[in-house]
Amino acid sequence: MDFDFNCKVFQNMVGVYGIKSAVENYQVWESNFLSYWLEMDVFTVTISPECLAKKVKFTGIGC
């Protein structure tokens, strides 16, 4: 799944859709991501000054 808020599109294995059609999917994805990060300690989230300076969107993998 890919949520591109700059281009206002949502993409999955089936196709590309307007971002408004992805509201429910995003809420589930966000909830799952936060659970994996906070409760299961699966991800390490790091925000560096370089990322902020480049205005890079967060992908969950780093800059």
N, C-alpha and C positions, 0 to 999 in steps of 0.2 A: 504494500500500500504506500502511496505517496500523496501527501497533501501539500500542494503548492499554493500558498495563500497569495503570493505575488501575482501569479497568473490566474488565480481563482479557479483552479481545477483540482480534481481528485482522480487518481489513477489506480487501478487494480489490475489483476490478471485478465480481466474481461475487456476493459477499455478505459477511456478517459471521459469524465463527467464534470459538469459544473460543480463548484465547491458546495453550493447549497444542497445538493443531493447527498452530500457526505456527512451531514451533521451527526446522524446516529452512529455511523461508522467511526467518526473521529472521537466521539465520546467514549465508545468502547475501547478504541486504540489507546486513548490517553489514560483511561482508567487502568488498563492492563500494563501500560508502560510504567506508570507510577507505582503500581503494585510490585512489579519486577524490580524496580529501582529501590524503593523504600523498604519493602517488606522482605524481599528475597535477596537483596544486595547483588543482583545479577549484573547491573550496569554501573560503570563509574562515569559520572557526569562531571566534566571539567569545562569551565569557560575561561578562556585566556584573553588578555588584552588584545592580542592579534586578531582573534575571532571577532571581537566587538568592533575593532577598528575597521575591519573589512566589511562589517555589517552582513556577515554570513549567517544565513538562517540555520537554525538548529536542526540537525538530521539524526541525532542520537549516536553518531559515530565520531564526531569531532569536527574540526575545521575542514 
